[in-house]
Amino acid sequence: MADASNSATNNKDSIKNTLIVAVSLCLVSAIIVSGSAVLLKPQRMENKALFRNKNILIAAGLYQKGETADSEISGLFKNFEIRMVDLEQNKLLSASDLDALGIDISKYNQRKAAKNPDTSKALSTADDIASISRRAQYSVVYLLKKDNKIEKAVLPIHGYGLWSTLYGFIALESDLNTVAGITFYEHGETAGLGGEIENPRWKANWVGKYIYSNDGKVRFTVMKGAVDPKSKNAIHEVDGLSGASLTARGVQNLITYWLGSDGFGPVLEKIRG
């Protein structure tokens, strides 16, 4: 009987031993994963900033794929002045404003702020043309200056397409009306259809187009088909996306919203003035 008891106790395949090994492996794995996440966080943050800066440069036409090395991104991005806009007060915030608000612009997360009722506003159905639900009160913008004058302004934009929220940047020339470039860096649209918002040839059509009409209203239009070059409105229009009309409409809506009166429109008007 004693031998049988010892045999059961020493059985490595028993349920008890199996559970002990499984739990131990889970604990060790959790410790390794958690430790790796902590150790790699600075690198992840650095990569995230590099990705953002690269897309800002792409929108501004300062990064050319195959020509600009990633090692040049940090140096090129230093030419930008990073500012914050109060979209409720329609003004650029100064350093003293940020101190008073307790905002560290280098750590500000606009997506997170948009989800917080204390730092955002809920949009009515009528106002929410970009289908974003809430809009953060503050937004970071990027100004390329020379001799204290704005050469280009890069603005973050986002809105819903067909399947996903499209995130990107649009760059405006010194008149804050002419498009210098656009890029979308995150979306879940269908490859070959709505995913064509990433196509360099389509994005190139935006360059030189005007956002606003003479009365200051957003006139820019993503067409359902091709732009008629003879049309008097051609300066405000870009070709649509073949087979992706809903994604194209989403792009139209997010431009109308973010460059309009509830977005950056009033601030841009003040800067122009």
C-alpha positions as MATLAB code, in Angstrom:
seq = 'MADASNSATNNKDSIKNTLIVAVSLCLVSAIIVSGSAVLLKPQRMENKALFRNKNILIAAGLYQKGETADSEISGLFKNFEIRMVDLEQNKLLSASDLDALGIDISKYNQRKAAKNPDTSKALSTADDIASISRRAQYSVVYLLKKDNKIEKAVLPIHGYGLWSTLYGFIALESDLNTVAGITFYEHGETAGLGGEIENPRWKANWVGKYIYSNDGKVRFTVMKGAVDPKSKNAIHEVDGLSGASLTARGVQNLITYWLGSDGFGPVLEKIRG';
ca = [
       0.000    0.000    0.000;
       2.848    2.384    0.872;
       4.496    1.740   -2.495;
       1.230    2.498   -4.282;
       0.850    5.755   -2.345;
       4.409    6.833   -3.139;
       3.870    5.939   -6.789;
       0.803    8.175   -6.970;
       2.635   11.016   -5.237;
       5.637   10.803   -7.582;
       3.563   10.503  -10.764;
       4.692   13.453  -12.898;
       1.642   13.117  -15.126;
      -0.833   13.577  -12.308;
      -3.459   16.336  -12.596;
      -1.898   18.158   -9.649;
       1.584   18.274  -11.188;
       0.182   19.227  -14.586;
      -1.687   22.170  -13.066;
       1.404   23.293  -11.136;
       3.519   23.246  -14.292;
       0.834   25.071  -16.314;
       0.353   27.789  -13.685;
       4.117   28.211  -13.296;
       4.577   28.599  -17.045;
       1.768   31.169  -17.177;
       3.320   33.187  -14.351;
       6.801   33.103  -15.891;
       5.411   34.063  -19.308;
       3.401   36.935  -17.800;
       6.491   38.245  -16.008;
       8.569   38.060  -19.192;
       5.895   39.784  -21.310;
       5.293   42.514  -18.722;
       9.013   43.104  -18.288;
       9.543   43.273  -22.038;
       6.678   45.760  -22.413;
       8.218   48.051  -19.780;
      11.719   47.786  -21.211;
      10.573   48.343  -24.795;
       8.146   51.199  -24.043;
      10.715   53.975  -24.752;
      11.538   52.365  -28.109;
       7.835   52.020  -28.953;
       7.221   55.667  -28.116;
      10.200   56.708  -30.205;
       8.983   54.655  -33.162;
       5.481   56.109  -32.797;
       6.848   59.666  -32.846;
       9.048   58.848  -35.844;
       6.023   57.461  -37.717;
       3.957   60.569  -36.926;
       6.752   62.944  -37.925;
       7.322   61.044  -41.157;
       3.680   61.428  -42.137;
       3.721   65.141  -41.316;
       6.715   65.512  -43.622;
       4.954   63.481  -46.323;
       1.911   65.761  -46.168;
       4.153   68.831  -46.375;
       6.024   67.397  -49.363;
       9.298   67.210  -47.453;
       9.665   63.432  -47.495;
      10.104   61.546  -50.758;
       9.908   57.756  -50.666;
      13.150   56.237  -51.912;
      14.960   59.571  -51.641;
      14.620   60.720  -48.040;
      16.336   58.481  -45.491;
      14.579   57.748  -42.203;
      17.694   59.060  -40.471;
      16.848   62.497  -41.911;
      13.334   62.643  -40.456;
      14.266   64.079  -37.055;
      16.380   66.823  -38.603;
      13.680   67.810  -41.092;
      10.960   67.770  -38.455;
      12.904   70.218  -36.265;
      11.995   72.911  -38.783;
       8.392   72.729  -37.591;
       7.001   74.766  -34.729;
       4.584   72.622  -32.714;
       1.584   74.602  -31.499;
      -1.729   73.837  -29.880;
      -5.088   75.188  -30.986;
      -8.086   75.776  -28.743;
     -10.961   74.809  -31.025;
     -13.529   76.302  -28.659;
     -11.835   79.691  -28.311;
     -10.541   79.552  -31.911;
      -6.992   80.581  -31.094;
      -3.413   79.377  -30.950;
      -2.336   78.810  -27.362;
       0.865   80.341  -26.016;
       3.361   78.647  -23.717;
       1.834   80.480  -20.745;
      -1.641   79.286  -21.779;
      -0.408   75.690  -21.784;
       1.214   76.136  -18.373;
      -2.031   77.528  -16.970;
      -3.965   74.579  -18.406;
      -1.366   72.081  -17.193;
      -0.889   70.657  -20.690;
       2.412   69.153  -21.819;
       2.174   69.458  -25.593;
       4.784   66.728  -26.108;
       2.586   64.214  -24.241;
      -0.832   65.372  -25.403;
      -2.980   62.574  -26.848;
      -5.807   64.000  -28.935;
      -7.549   60.665  -29.447;
      -7.650   60.060  -25.709;
      -8.794   63.626  -25.059;
     -11.666   63.196  -27.529;
     -13.045   60.310  -25.451;
     -13.012   62.315  -22.217;
     -16.163   64.428  -21.656;
     -14.056   66.924  -19.670;
     -11.721   67.632  -22.603;
     -14.088   67.252  -25.558;
     -17.557   68.073  -26.763;
     -20.255   65.741  -28.026;
     -21.375   66.516  -31.568;
     -24.997   66.579  -32.615;
     -26.073   64.486  -35.587;
     -26.319   67.628  -37.678;
     -22.817   68.808  -36.744;
     -21.113   65.418  -36.865;
     -20.626   65.257  -40.636;
     -17.310   63.409  -40.197;
     -18.944   60.784  -37.923;
     -16.430   61.206  -35.080;
     -19.018   61.505  -32.229;
     -16.810   63.753  -30.078;
     -14.221   66.430  -30.845;
     -11.341   67.239  -28.510;
     -11.179   70.859  -27.398;
      -7.464   71.104  -28.155;
      -5.531   69.996  -31.211;
      -1.820   70.022  -31.996;
      -0.829   71.659  -35.310;
       2.550   71.891  -37.025;
       3.779   75.164  -38.540;
       6.724   75.416  -40.934;
       8.065   78.942  -40.619;
      10.686   81.132  -42.254;
      11.519   84.643  -41.024;
       8.635   84.266  -38.555;
       6.152   83.762  -41.392;
       4.193   80.570  -41.977;
       5.283   78.697  -45.101;
       3.110   75.654  -44.474;
       0.667   74.460  -41.850;
       0.035   70.754  -41.253;
      -3.244   69.845  -39.584;
      -4.414   66.478  -38.194;
      -7.692   65.234  -39.674;
      -9.887   62.205  -39.152;
     -13.338   60.939  -40.006;
     -15.249   57.792  -40.889;
     -15.036   56.214  -44.327;
     -16.852   53.004  -45.303;
     -15.396   50.531  -42.801;
     -13.148   52.547  -40.543;
     -11.986   55.878  -39.197;
      -9.439   57.493  -41.514;
      -6.550   59.288  -39.808;
      -4.275   61.640  -41.712;
      -2.680   65.039  -42.136;
      -3.390   67.821  -44.606;
      -0.808   70.506  -45.360;
      -1.683   74.012  -46.520;
       0.570   76.563  -48.174;
       1.316   79.985  -46.683;
      -2.091   81.350  -47.780;
      -3.696   78.634  -45.587;
      -5.988   77.820  -48.483;
      -3.915   76.042  -51.125;
      -3.336   72.328  -50.484;
       0.352   71.444  -50.264;
      -0.304   67.739  -49.710;
      -2.315   65.116  -47.850;
      -1.647   61.697  -46.384;
      -3.692   59.038  -44.630;
      -1.607   56.886  -42.297;
      -4.249   54.708  -40.623;
      -7.480   53.202  -41.929;
      -9.254   49.908  -42.536;
     -10.717   50.542  -45.992;
     -10.831   47.871  -48.696;
      -7.521   47.406  -50.514;
      -7.750   48.434  -54.154;
     -10.957   50.404  -53.556;
     -11.233   52.717  -50.543;
      -7.600   51.879  -49.806;
      -6.710   54.004  -52.836;
      -6.640   57.005  -50.504;
      -3.015   55.919  -50.024;
      -2.282   55.981  -53.768;
       0.414   58.625  -54.443;
      -1.125   59.437  -57.833;
      -4.502   60.229  -56.273;
      -2.943   62.275  -53.473;
      -0.882   64.219  -56.019;
      -4.159   65.519  -57.513;
      -4.766   67.452  -54.300;
      -1.665   69.624  -54.593;
      -2.524   73.161  -55.670;
      -6.257   72.833  -55.044;
      -8.106   75.493  -53.016;
     -10.058   74.607  -49.878;
     -12.048   77.828  -49.552;
     -14.135   79.927  -51.902;
     -13.961   83.723  -51.851;
     -16.617   83.887  -49.127;
     -14.450   81.806  -46.781;
     -16.607   78.680  -46.906;
     -15.177   75.220  -47.559;
     -15.608   74.644  -51.291;
     -13.291   71.653  -51.719;
     -15.035   68.666  -53.288;
     -14.142   65.026  -53.888;
     -16.023   64.327  -57.112;
     -18.012   61.188  -57.899;
     -16.141   60.893  -61.176;
     -13.309   62.773  -62.858;
     -12.798   66.511  -62.599;
     -13.659   68.535  -65.682;
     -10.506   70.648  -66.186;
     -12.574   73.252  -68.062;
     -14.934   73.775  -65.128;
     -14.597   77.040  -63.213;
     -14.755   74.951  -60.023;
     -11.918   72.598  -61.016;
      -9.514   74.462  -58.711;
     -11.615   73.188  -55.782;
     -12.085   69.609  -57.000;
     -10.254   66.277  -57.102;
     -11.190   63.037  -58.851;
     -13.304   60.550  -56.947;
     -12.299   57.006  -56.076;
     -13.547   54.453  -58.591;
     -15.683   51.835  -56.860;
     -15.284   53.508  -53.456;
     -17.886   56.271  -53.395;
     -18.587   55.892  -49.662;
     -14.911   56.191  -48.748;
     -14.644   59.235  -51.041;
     -17.688   60.735  -49.325;
     -16.023   60.126  -45.967;
     -12.917   62.008  -47.138;
     -15.147   64.839  -48.396;
     -16.941   65.009  -45.051;
     -13.814   65.022  -42.896;
     -12.267   67.819  -44.975;
     -15.482   69.839  -44.758;
     -15.608   69.324  -40.994;
     -11.990   69.893  -40.002;
     -11.429   72.856  -42.304;
     -14.847   74.279  -41.460;
     -16.287   76.407  -38.669;
     -16.220   73.666  -36.013;
     -12.653   72.686  -36.863;
      -9.622   74.751  -37.834;
     -11.466   77.193  -40.106;
     -11.838   80.141  -37.676;
      -8.242   79.829  -36.443;
      -6.870   79.767  -39.987;
      -8.951   82.842  -40.801;
      -7.495   84.693  -37.808;
      -3.942   83.748  -38.784;
      -4.523   84.878  -42.372;
      -5.863   88.167  -41.067;
];
